[in-house]
Each structure stands twice: as C-alpha cells, then as structure tokens.
C-alpha cells in the first residue's frame, strides 16, 4: 500500500521518467533496508552481538513461557517472508514458533494486516482461543475484529526503557485490552492470558502392568534368617561401646529408633528387622517411601526389586498395577480414617489376607502387630506409586505428615535412648534433625542420646572439623547424625560396612548382651 502511494506521488509530481511499478520501489526499499540491517544481522548470526540487544526486554522469557505451556506461536510481519524467517533464526526465536509469515515477494498480500489475516484464517482458531500481541494499531484492530485478547506493546525502542506515550495512545485508540511497555512483567501478562498456573501432565493415559510373573532380584526364598544364615565377620572401633549403650538404653526403658534406606530390605534383611522389633530392641522404625514399597511387594508378590536398566527403556519401570493401585488405595482409605502412612498400609494388609500371603515377613505389618510405630517419610515424586494414575498427592502428604508427628513424638522421648541410621543419606538424616529441633524447641530433654550411622562410605576421621571445600562436609549423616545432635552430652559414631555385615553383627552382639 505504501509503495503504491509512493509510485502515484512520483507521477503526481511530474516525474514521468520514473517507473510506475510499486514493486520497483519496494525492491529499492528492501535493498536499502537490508544494507542497513545486514551488518547487524551478520554479527548476530556469527555470535558477535547478543540477541538480547535486539529484543524487547523480557521478550524471550515471554515466548519461552508460552511455548512451555503448549501455546502455538505465530510470528507475523509485513517484511518479506525469507527475511523475517532469517531474522527469527538469528534471534533464536524460530524454534518456538509454529509458523513464521511475512509478505510474499511480488504479491498483493504484502501488508502486515494481510499477513495476519492469512495466518488467522489458516490457523482455524476461534476468537476466544486467540491472543494478538504487537506494537502497532493494525494488529490490535485485527485482533479486536476476531474477538481475540489483545496486548499492545508500547515500547520505547530508542531508549529501550519505559513506554512510548505516542505509541501507547495509538494502541489504546486501536482497542488494546492491555498495554505494556515490554515483557518484563511476565506474571501480569500470563495472568491476563489465563496462563498463570504452570502446566501439568495428565497421568490418565499411563499404561500399567501386572507384577505377576515379573523377575525380582529379592524374593522371600533368599531372605536372610536370623539364627540360620552365617554372619560375616565384621568389626569396627567403637562398635562394642555402641552395643553396650544400646543394651543399657533398652534395659532402662529408653527408645531405640532405627532409620533406614530401602537397601536394608533389598539386602534381604527384613527378618532381622522383624526380630529386632519382636525382641523389643527397636521401638520405632522409620524409612523412606521405597522402603515401604519393597516391603509391600514382598508381602503380596513374594518378591521385589525389578531390573531397572531394561525397564526404563520402554517406560515400564515402576508401572506395576497391583503395587500402585493397592498402596494408593490403602493410603487414601487410611487418611480418611485418620491414620498415617505406615499404619494405613498395615491395616490394609490386615484387611486383605488373601492378597498378602507373605505378610509374615512384611516389616511394616509386623511392626503394627507388635505395636511398634513404623513411619515413612515421603519425598513426592520419588516413588513408583507416585507414577500410578490413582495417586492422590494430597493423601500422600497427609499420611506422611501424620507419620512425621508420630516420629517427633518418639524423638521427644529419646533422652537416654539411641538413634541408628542404616543407609539413608538424605531423607533419614534430614527428618531426624528437624524432629530433634522440634523436640528441643518444645522443651523436651533430648540431649543425652547415642547415635550411629552405618553406610558404605569411608569418612576417615569423622569427628574432626572440616570445611566447605571437603566433599565429606556435604554428606548429611556426618553432620546431622554423628556430630551435631550429640554436642550437648551424647555420643555418635560412623561405621563403614555393607548392611549384610553390619546389621546381622549388631543383632548378634545385642543378643550376646542378653536382649
């Protein structure tokens, strides 16, 4: 349109020697424009200039946010299509766009309005599905025409800061629903577009598989039996003193809280845990979500621990129907009755004996029968039952939260007692430290405690003070179990060894001390 006006104006001014074809003038304009921008574009493409120099502030983050939310982005311009596409590539925007359209060379449909109208028609969207964002009145009026939401960007391109009042007035007159000087107020823009919430993946289409017939690395047949399985030789400095303290604590009626990672069960040691509780040695058992899952699977399936390297390749890892369905069912039913995570699972197992033919070797179920709290401390998204379509994260949080209150109750009475951690390097130490702080905050005497951490890692001199530059500083049990909690009158140890060595030897030594 502008080039037609120019060609006619040249003729009106008597320049009969000049061409009358509007395309002639557009080619001259494009040539001069490309000469001006060519150097900058080359610098962009060769990495000599950052794209941010040529984007409206916040523009890239805004486009990324739209793209992440699954919004189809159409980039339109009155500049020729090849040039627009090249600029979009140079600015790093092309990967976010569903389509990039400009004017077609030597076509009557070369104006910005024609390009936008073509895009809108081809997209097939309804007006309520559209948002038009631009800095010119043309696109804003078109957006209004299609009943789309419109955002007018009244940027001051010269100073790259704040609004341009003239542009703002034009955009407002064109009917923009919202004016913004740039894209830096991202949340306001997303709220206006109804996109404030982060997107979520729908689990409804997940495929689950029966665990029946699954190959398991741990089975009821290869569980280690106390009194029958040979106990490997193992010893460590301070271990005898720890066992003496444990025996003295139990004789005095103090608690022994055993916290563990899932590998205690995966190392075939379920029956040792059950015996420690049956004999009244362990008075509280705590674990993470994986502990409960392996324990639960052994109870109904007679086996646990799938082969992850092959299962992760086809997306079948953890997608076990019975495990996910029954555990989530149990947790949700238990929460409705006011129970915590561990007790909910135990009661479910008790109510469905036919489903759980191996519940006699189930640690959490036997703990419930013995009246020993078995609490599980869940990190959402870390367990395979969180993959199941029936998972209710509110119920998981409520159940684990109740278990944490139970755990804190035990901690509040731990003075004179013992805390043992087997193989939990994050969840166990963190839960222990928080519960200990709560207990002391409430005025509970929890200072004369004995702690011990059992793990494969060698900490060397674990009682010496180390700095941030030492990797061992970031191993949580060293700080949260062995040293900090016993600074007011207790004593802590770290013992290196395989669980198949340490736990059976602990059991044997405590029996030798008459427990």
Secondary structure, DSSP 8 states (H G I E B T S, - for coil): -HHHHHHHHHHHTT-TTS---HHHHHHHHHHHHHHHHHHHHHHHHTTSS-GGGGS-TTHHHHHHHHHHTT---EEEEEEEHHHHHHHHHHTT-GGG-SEEEEE-TT-S--SHHHHHHHHHHHH---GGG-EEEESSHHHHHHHHHTT-EEEEE-B-TTTTSSB-HHHHHHHHHHT-SEEESSS--HHHHHHHTT--S------TT---B--TT---SEEGGG---TTTS-------TTHHHHHHHHHHHHHTT--EEEEE-THHHHTT-HHHHHHHHHTTS--EEEE-HHHHHHHHHHHHHSEE---HHHHTTTT-TT-BHHHHHHHHHHHHHHHHHT--HHHHHHHHHHH-TTT-TTGGG-HHHHHHHHT-EEEE---TTSSGGGGSTT--HHHHHHHHHHHHHHHHHHHHT-TT-EEEEES-SSHHHHHHHHHHHHHHHTT----S-EEEEEES---SSTTS---TTSGGGG-HHIIIIIIGGGTTT-EEEEEES-HHHHHHHHHHHHHHTT-
